[in-house]
Amino acid sequence: MATALPARNPDASRVLGEAIARIAAFWQLSNARLGAIIGLSAPTVSRLRSGTYRLEPGSKPFELAQHLLRLFRSLDSWLGADDAAARSWLATPNLDLGAAPIDLIASVRGLLRTSDYVDALRARV
């Protein structure tokens, strides 16, 4: 699957950082929770949200942020841009995934698995 933002784009870091900050606001993620998902400390996430820190293209946090953006876009499309429904879906234990998605996405494997799961749900005919 193609990445959300090409790393060669000079604005990619700024745009991705802003998108991740908005996702955190929509999903009401704390700095600590967002940091656990994208591999940054809570203080660094605070700086990211304020715009004083930028993700480095090609770094693991940059890649994880791209995957989080992918999950957001898929979930947003599937649930019709209903942020409350997305928060509820993330917090509700999912029998197929074996846990609440919000708990799974703190690991790389869980983030990818959850994204794949939502993409598969959207693809059903």
DOPASE-903977 format. One record per residue: residue number from 1; residue in three letters; chain; y, z, x of N, C-alpha, C, O in turn. Coordinates in steps of 0.05 Angstrom, whole numbers. Example, Ala and Ser with C-alpha at 12.3 -4.5 7.8 and 13.67 -1.06 7.14 Angstrom:
! DOPASE-903977
+-----+------+-------+--------+--------+--------+--------+--------+--------+--------+--------+--------+--------+--------+--------+
:  nr : rest : kette :     nv :     nw :     nu :    cav :    caw :    cau :     cv :     cw :     cu :     ov :     ow :     ou :
+-----+------+-------+--------+--------+--------+--------+--------+--------+--------+--------+--------+--------+--------+--------+
:   1 :  ALA :     A :   -114 :    156 :    264 :    -90 :    156 :    246 :    -66 :    156 :    264 :    -66 :    169 :    285 :
:   2 :  SER :     A :    -45 :    142 :    257 :    -21 :    143 :    273 :      1 :    157 :    258 :     23 :    161 :    268 :
+-----+------+-------+--------+--------+--------+--------+--------+--------+--------+--------+--------+--------+--------+--------+
***
This chain:
! DOPASE-903977
+-----+------+-------+--------+--------+--------+--------+--------+--------+--------+--------+--------+--------+--------+--------+
:  nr : rest : kette :     nv :     nw :     nu :    cav :    caw :    cau :     cv :     cw :     cu :     ov :     ow :     ou :
+-----+------+-------+--------+--------+--------+--------+--------+--------+--------+--------+--------+--------+--------+--------+
:   1 :  MET :     A :    -24 :      0 :     17 :      0 :      0 :      0 :     25 :      0 :     18 :     25 :     13 :     38 :
:   2 :  ALA :     A :     45 :    -15 :     10 :     70 :    -16 :     25 :     84 :     10 :     23 :     82 :     25 :      3 :
:   3 :  THR :     A :     99 :     17 :     44 :    115 :     41 :     44 :    139 :     38 :     26 :    147 :     15 :     21 :
:   4 :  ALA :     A :    150 :     60 :     18 :    173 :     59 :     -1 :    198 :     47 :     13 :    214 :     33 :      0 :
:   5 :  LEU :     A :    202 :     54 :     38 :    226 :     44 :     52 :    218 :     35 :     79 :    203 :     49 :     94 :
:   6 :  PRO :     A :    226 :     11 :     88 :    220 :      2 :    114 :    234 :     19 :    135 :    257 :     25 :    133 :
:   7 :  ALA :     A :    219 :     27 :    156 :    230 :     45 :    177 :    252 :     31 :    193 :    268 :     45 :    205 :
:   8 :  ARG :     A :    253 :      4 :    193 :    273 :    -10 :    209 :    301 :    -11 :    195 :    320 :    -17 :    208 :
:   9 :  ASN :     A :    302 :     -4 :    170 :    327 :     -4 :    156 :    344 :     20 :    166 :    335 :     43 :    165 :
:  10 :  PRO :     A :    368 :     15 :    177 :    384 :     37 :    188 :    391 :     58 :    167 :    397 :     81 :    175 :
:  11 :  ASP :     A :    392 :     51 :    142 :    399 :     70 :    121 :    374 :     84 :    109 :    377 :    101 :     92 :
:  12 :  ALA :     A :    350 :     76 :    118 :    326 :     87 :    107 :    325 :    117 :    107 :    317 :    130 :     87 :
:  13 :  SER :     A :    333 :    129 :    129 :    332 :    158 :    131 :    351 :    172 :    111 :    343 :    191 :     97 :
:  14 :  ARG :     A :    375 :    161 :    109 :    394 :    173 :     89 :    385 :    169 :     61 :    385 :    188 :     45 :
:  15 :  VAL :     A :    376 :    145 :     54 :    367 :    139 :     27 :    342 :    156 :     20 :    341 :    167 :     -2 :
:  16 :  LEU :     A :    323 :    157 :     38 :    299 :    173 :     32 :    306 :    202 :     29 :    296 :    216 :     11 :
:  17 :  GLY :     A :    323 :    213 :     46 :    331 :    241 :     44 :    345 :    247 :     18 :    339 :    267 :      5 :
:  18 :  GLU :     A :    362 :    229 :      9 :    376 :    233 :    -16 :    356 :    232 :    -39 :    357 :    247 :    -58 :
:  19 :  ALA :     A :    337 :    213 :    -38 :    316 :    211 :    -59 :    299 :    236 :    -60 :    293 :    245 :    -82 :
:  20 :  ILE :     A :    291 :    246 :    -37 :    275 :    270 :    -37 :    290 :    294 :    -48 :    278 :    310 :    -62 :
:  21 :  ALA :     A :    315 :    296 :    -41 :    332 :    318 :    -52 :    334 :    316 :    -82 :    333 :    336 :    -96 :
:  22 :  ARG :     A :    336 :    292 :    -93 :    337 :    288 :   -122 :    311 :    295 :   -135 :    310 :    307 :   -156 :
:  23 :  ILE :     A :    289 :    287 :   -122 :    262 :    293 :   -133 :    259 :    323 :   -134 :    249 :    334 :   -154 :
:  24 :  ALA :     A :    267 :    337 :   -113 :    265 :    366 :   -112 :    281 :    379 :   -135 :    272 :    398 :   -147 :
:  25 :  ALA :     A :    304 :    368 :   -140 :    320 :    378 :   -162 :    307 :    373 :   -189 :    306 :    390 :   -206 :
:  26 :  PHE :     A :    297 :    348 :   -193 :    284 :    341 :   -219 :    260 :    358 :   -224 :    255 :    368 :   -246 :
:  27 :  TRP :     A :    244 :    363 :   -203 :    219 :    378 :   -206 :    223 :    408 :   -201 :    204 :    423 :   -202 :
:  28 :  GLN :     A :    248 :    416 :   -195 :    255 :    444 :   -190 :    238 :    456 :   -168 :    227 :    478 :   -170 :
:  29 :  LEU :     A :    236 :    441 :   -146 :    221 :    450 :   -122 :    239 :    467 :   -105 :    262 :    459 :    -99 :
:  30 :  SER :     A :    230 :    490 :    -96 :    245 :    506 :    -77 :    245 :    493 :    -50 :    229 :    475 :    -45 :
:  31 :  ASN :     A :    262 :    502 :    -33 :    262 :    491 :     -5 :    235 :    496 :      8 :    226 :    479 :     23 :
:  32 :  ALA :     A :    224 :    519 :      4 :    198 :    526 :     16 :    176 :    508 :      6 :    160 :    498 :     21 :
:  33 :  ARG :     A :    176 :    503 :    -21 :    155 :    486 :    -32 :    158 :    457 :    -23 :    138 :    444 :    -15 :
:  34 :  LEU :     A :    183 :    447 :    -23 :    187 :    419 :    -13 :    180 :    417 :     17 :    168 :    398 :     25 :
:  35 :  GLY :     A :    188 :    438 :     32 :    181 :    438 :     60 :    151 :    437 :     65 :    142 :    424 :     83 :
:  36 :  ALA :     A :    136 :    452 :     49 :    107 :    452 :     52 :     95 :    424 :     46 :     76 :    416 :     58 :
:  37 :  ILE :     A :    108 :    410 :     28 :     98 :    383 :     21 :    104 :    363 :     42 :     87 :    346 :     49 :
:  38 :  ILE :     A :    128 :    363 :     53 :    136 :    343 :     73 :    135 :    352 :    102 :    142 :    337 :    120 :
:  39 :  GLY :     A :    126 :    377 :    106 :    123 :    386 :    133 :    148 :    395 :    148 :    151 :    390 :    172 :
:  40 :  LEU :     A :    166 :    407 :    133 :    190 :    418 :    145 :    194 :    447 :    138 :    183 :    456 :    118 :
:  41 :  SER :     A :    210 :    461 :    153 :    216 :    489 :    147 :    236 :    490 :    123 :    250 :    470 :    118 :
:  42 :  ALA :     A :    237 :    512 :    109 :    256 :    516 :     87 :    285 :    512 :     96 :    300 :    499 :     82 :
:  43 :  PRO :     A :    293 :    523 :    119 :    320 :    518 :    128 :    326 :    488 :    134 :    348 :    479 :    128 :
:  44 :  THR :     A :    307 :    474 :    145 :    310 :    446 :    150 :    313 :    430 :    124 :    329 :    412 :    121 :
:  45 :  VAL :     A :    297 :    438 :    104 :    299 :    426 :     78 :    326 :    431 :     65 :    337 :    413 :     52 :
:  46 :  SER :     A :    336 :    455 :     69 :    363 :    461 :     59 :    384 :    442 :     71 :    401 :    432 :     57 :
:  47 :  ARG :     A :    381 :    437 :     97 :    399 :    418 :    110 :    395 :    390 :    100 :    414 :    374 :     97 :
:  48 :  LEU :     A :    370 :    382 :     95 :    363 :    356 :     84 :    377 :    352 :     57 :    389 :    332 :     51 :
:  49 :  ARG :     A :    374 :    373 :     40 :    386 :    371 :     13 :    417 :    370 :     14 :    429 :    358 :     -3 :
:  50 :  SER :     A :    429 :    382 :     34 :    458 :    382 :     37 :    468 :    357 :     51 :    492 :    351 :     51 :
:  51 :  GLY :     A :    449 :    341 :     62 :    457 :    316 :     76 :    463 :    319 :    105 :    472 :    300 :    118 :
:  52 :  THR :     A :    459 :    343 :    116 :    466 :    347 :    145 :    441 :    343 :    163 :    444 :    345 :    187 :
:  53 :  TYR :     A :    418 :    338 :    151 :    394 :    332 :    167 :    383 :    306 :    156 :    383 :    301 :    132 :
:  54 :  ARG :     A :    373 :    289 :    174 :    360 :    264 :    166 :    332 :    263 :    176 :    326 :    272 :    199 :
:  55 :  LEU :     A :    314 :    253 :    160 :    287 :    248 :    168 :    286 :    226 :    188 :    300 :    205 :    185 :
:  56 :  GLU :     A :    270 :    229 :    209 :    268 :    209 :    230 :    247 :    188 :    222 :    224 :    195 :    218 :
:  57 :  PRO :     A :    255 :    163 :    220 :    236 :    142 :    213 :    212 :    142 :    232 :    215 :    144 :    256 :
:  58 :  GLY :     A :    188 :    140 :    220 :    164 :    141 :    236 :    152 :    168 :    240 :    129 :    171 :    248 :
:  59 :  SER :     A :    167 :    189 :    234 :    157 :    217 :    237 :    139 :    224 :    213 :    140 :    211 :    193 :
:  60 :  LYS :     A :    123 :    244 :    217 :    105 :    253 :    195 :    121 :    262 :    171 :    113 :    254 :    148 :
:  61 :  PRO :     A :    142 :    277 :    174 :    158 :    285 :    150 :    169 :    260 :    135 :    170 :    260 :    110 :
:  62 :  PHE :     A :    177 :    240 :    150 :    187 :    215 :    138 :    165 :    202 :    121 :    169 :    194 :     99 :
:  63 :  GLU :     A :    141 :    200 :    133 :    119 :    187 :    120 :    110 :    203 :     95 :    105 :    192 :     74 :
:  64 :  LEU :     A :    110 :    230 :     98 :    102 :    246 :     75 :    123 :    244 :     53 :    117 :    245 :     29 :
:  65 :  ALA :     A :    149 :    243 :     60 :    170 :    239 :     41 :    167 :    213 :     26 :    172 :    211 :      2 :
:  66 :  GLN :     A :    158 :    192 :     40 :    153 :    166 :     27 :    131 :    169 :      7 :    132 :    157 :    -15 :
:  67 :  HIS :     A :    110 :    184 :     14 :     88 :    188 :     -5 :     96 :    205 :    -29 :     88 :    200 :    -52 :
:  68 :  LEU :     A :    113 :    224 :    -24 :    124 :    240 :    -47 :    141 :    222 :    -65 :    139 :    225 :    -89 :
:  69 :  LEU :     A :    156 :    204 :    -54 :    172 :    186 :    -69 :    153 :    168 :    -86 :    159 :    162 :   -109 :
:  70 :  ARG :     A :    132 :    159 :    -73 :    112 :    142 :    -88 :    101 :    157 :   -112 :     99 :    146 :   -134 :
:  71 :  LEU :     A :     94 :    183 :   -108 :     83 :    199 :   -130 :    104 :    202 :   -152 :     98 :    199 :   -175 :
:  72 :  PHE :     A :    129 :    208 :   -144 :    150 :    211 :   -163 :    154 :    185 :   -180 :    155 :    187 :   -204 :
:  73 :  ARG :     A :    155 :    163 :   -167 :    159 :    137 :   -181 :    136 :    132 :   -200 :    141 :    122 :   -222 :
:  74 :  SER :     A :    112 :    137 :   -191 :     89 :    132 :   -209 :     89 :    151 :   -233 :     85 :    142 :   -255 :
:  75 :  LEU :     A :     94 :    176 :   -227 :     94 :    196 :   -249 :    117 :    191 :   -268 :    114 :    194 :   -292 :
:  76 :  ASP :     A :    140 :    184 :   -257 :    163 :    178 :   -273 :    158 :    154 :   -292 :    166 :    154 :   -315 :
:  77 :  SER :     A :    145 :    134 :   -281 :    139 :    110 :   -297 :    118 :    117 :   -319 :    121 :    109 :   -342 :
:  78 :  TRP :     A :     98 :    132 :   -311 :     76 :    139 :   -330 :     86 :    157 :   -352 :     78 :    153 :   -375 :
:  79 :  LEU :     A :    104 :    176 :   -346 :    113 :    195 :   -366 :    140 :    187 :   -378 :    152 :    203 :   -393 :
:  80 :  GLY :     A :    150 :    163 :   -373 :    174 :    154 :   -385 :    199 :    169 :   -377 :    217 :    174 :   -393 :
:  81 :  ALA :     A :    201 :    175 :   -352 :    225 :    188 :   -340 :    231 :    215 :   -353 :    254 :    223 :   -356 :
:  82 :  ASP :     A :    211 :    229 :   -362 :    213 :    256 :   -374 :    208 :    277 :   -353 :    185 :    283 :   -347 :
:  83 :  ASP :     A :    229 :    288 :   -341 :    226 :    307 :   -320 :    212 :    333 :   -328 :    196 :    344 :   -313 :
:  84 :  ALA :     A :    216 :    342 :   -353 :    203 :    366 :   -363 :    173 :    360 :   -365 :    156 :    378 :   -358 :
:  85 :  ALA :     A :    165 :    337 :   -374 :    137 :    330 :   -376 :    125 :    328 :   -348 :    102 :    336 :   -344 :
:  86 :  ALA :     A :    139 :    317 :   -329 :    129 :    315 :   -302 :    125 :    343 :   -290 :    104 :    348 :   -277 :
:  87 :  ARG :     A :    144 :    361 :   -294 :    141 :    388 :   -284 :    117 :    402 :   -297 :    101 :    415 :   -283 :
:  88 :  SER :     A :    113 :    397 :   -322 :     91 :    409 :   -337 :     64 :    397 :   -326 :     45 :    412 :   -321 :
:  89 :  TRP :     A :     63 :    371 :   -323 :     39 :    358 :   -313 :     32 :    369 :   -285 :      9 :    374 :   -279 :
:  90 :  LEU :     A :     52 :    371 :   -268 :     48 :    381 :   -241 :     37 :    410 :   -240 :     21 :    417 :   -223 :
:  91 :  ALA :     A :     46 :    426 :   -259 :     39 :    455 :   -259 :     13 :    460 :   -274 :      2 :    482 :   -271 :
:  92 :  THR :     A :      3 :    442 :   -289 :    -21 :    446 :   -306 :    -46 :    440 :   -290 :    -48 :    418 :   -278 :
:  93 :  PRO :     A :    -65 :    458 :   -290 :    -91 :    452 :   -276 :   -103 :    426 :   -287 :   -104 :    422 :   -311 :
:  94 :  ASN :     A :   -112 :    409 :   -269 :   -123 :    383 :   -276 :   -153 :    384 :   -269 :   -161 :    388 :   -246 :
:  95 :  LEU :     A :   -170 :    379 :   -289 :   -199 :    380 :   -285 :   -208 :    358 :   -266 :   -226 :    363 :   -250 :
:  96 :  ASP :     A :   -196 :    335 :   -268 :   -204 :    313 :   -250 :   -197 :    319 :   -221 :   -213 :    312 :   -203 :
:  97 :  LEU :     A :   -174 :    331 :   -217 :   -166 :    336 :   -189 :   -176 :    363 :   -179 :   -177 :    368 :   -155 :
:  98 :  GLY :     A :   -184 :    381 :   -197 :   -195 :    407 :   -190 :   -175 :    428 :   -185 :   -182 :    450 :   -176 :
:  99 :  ALA :     A :   -150 :    423 :   -191 :   -128 :    443 :   -187 :   -103 :    432 :   -200 :   -102 :    409 :   -209 :
: 100 :  ALA :     A :    -82 :    449 :   -201 :    -56 :    439 :   -210 :    -45 :    420 :   -188 :    -45 :    427 :   -164 :
: 101 :  PRO :     A :    -35 :    397 :   -196 :    -25 :    378 :   -176 :     -4 :    390 :   -157 :     -3 :    383 :   -134 :
: 102 :  ILE :     A :     13 :    408 :   -167 :     34 :    419 :   -151 :     22 :    435 :   -127 :     34 :    436 :   -106 :
: 103 :  ASP :     A :     -2 :    446 :   -131 :    -15 :    461 :   -110 :    -29 :    442 :    -90 :    -31 :    447 :    -66 :
: 104 :  LEU :     A :    -38 :    419 :   -100 :    -52 :    400 :    -84 :    -33 :    385 :    -65 :    -40 :    378 :    -42 :
: 105 :  ILE :     A :     -9 :    379 :    -74 :      9 :    361 :    -59 :     21 :    374 :    -34 :     35 :    361 :    -19 :
: 106 :  ALA :     A :     15 :    400 :    -30 :     23 :    413 :     -5 :      7 :    405 :     19 :     13 :    411 :     42 :
: 107 :  SER :     A :    -15 :    390 :     14 :    -31 :    380 :     37 :    -30 :    349 :     36 :    -26 :    338 :     15 :
: 108 :  VAL :     A :    -33 :    337 :     59 :    -32 :    308 :     60 :    -53 :    296 :     42 :    -48 :    278 :     26 :
: 109 :  ARG :     A :    -77 :    306 :     45 :    -99 :    295 :     29 :    -94 :    298 :     -1 :    -98 :    280 :    -17 :
: 110 :  GLY :     A :    -83 :    322 :     -9 :    -77 :    327 :    -37 :    -55 :    309 :    -47 :    -56 :    299 :    -70 :
: 111 :  LEU :     A :    -34 :    304 :    -31 :    -12 :    287 :    -39 :    -22 :    258 :    -43 :    -15 :    246 :    -63 :
: 112 :  LEU :     A :    -38 :    249 :    -25 :    -49 :    221 :    -27 :    -68 :    219 :    -51 :    -67 :    200 :    -66 :
: 113 :  ARG :     A :    -85 :    239 :    -54 :   -104 :    239 :    -76 :    -90 :    240 :   -103 :    -97 :    225 :   -122 :
: 114 :  THR :     A :    -70 :    256 :   -105 :    -54 :    259 :   -130 :    -40 :    232 :   -136 :    -39 :    223 :   -159 :
: 115 :  SER :     A :    -28 :    220 :   -116 :    -14 :    195 :   -119 :    -34 :    173 :   -128 :    -28 :    158 :   -147 :
: 116 :  ASP :     A :    -57 :    172 :   -116 :    -77 :    152 :   -124 :    -86 :    157 :   -153 :    -90 :    138 :   -168 :
: 117 :  TYR :     A :    -89 :    182 :   -160 :    -98 :    190 :   -187 :    -77 :    180 :   -208 :    -85 :    168 :   -228 :
: 118 :  VAL :     A :    -52 :    185 :   -203 :    -31 :    177 :   -222 :    -29 :    146 :   -223 :    -26 :    135 :   -244 :
: 119 :  ASP :     A :    -32 :    133 :   -200 :    -32 :    104 :   -200 :    -55 :     93 :   -216 :    -52 :     73 :   -231 :
: 120 :  ALA :     A :    -78 :    106 :   -214 :   -101 :     97 :   -229 :    -97 :    101 :   -259 :   -106 :     84 :   -276 :
: 121 :  LEU :     A :    -84 :    123 :   -267 :    -78 :    128 :   -295 :    -60 :    107 :   -306 :    -63 :     97 :   -328 :
: 122 :  ARG :     A :    -40 :    100 :   -290 :    -21 :     79 :   -299 :    -34 :     52 :   -301 :    -24 :     35 :   -317 :
: 123 :  ALA :     A :    -55 :     47 :   -286 :    -67 :     20 :   -286 :    -87 :     16 :   -309 :    -96 :     -6 :   -313 :
: 124 :  ARG :     A :    -94 :     37 :   -323 :   -113 :     34 :   -345 :   -102 :     16 :   -366 :    -78 :     15 :   -372 :
: 125 :  VAL :     A :   -121 :      0 :   -377 :   -113 :    -20 :   -397 :   -122 :    -10 :   -424 :   -118 :    -24 :   -444 :
+-----+------+-------+--------+--------+--------+--------+--------+--------+--------+--------+--------+--------+--------+--------+
***
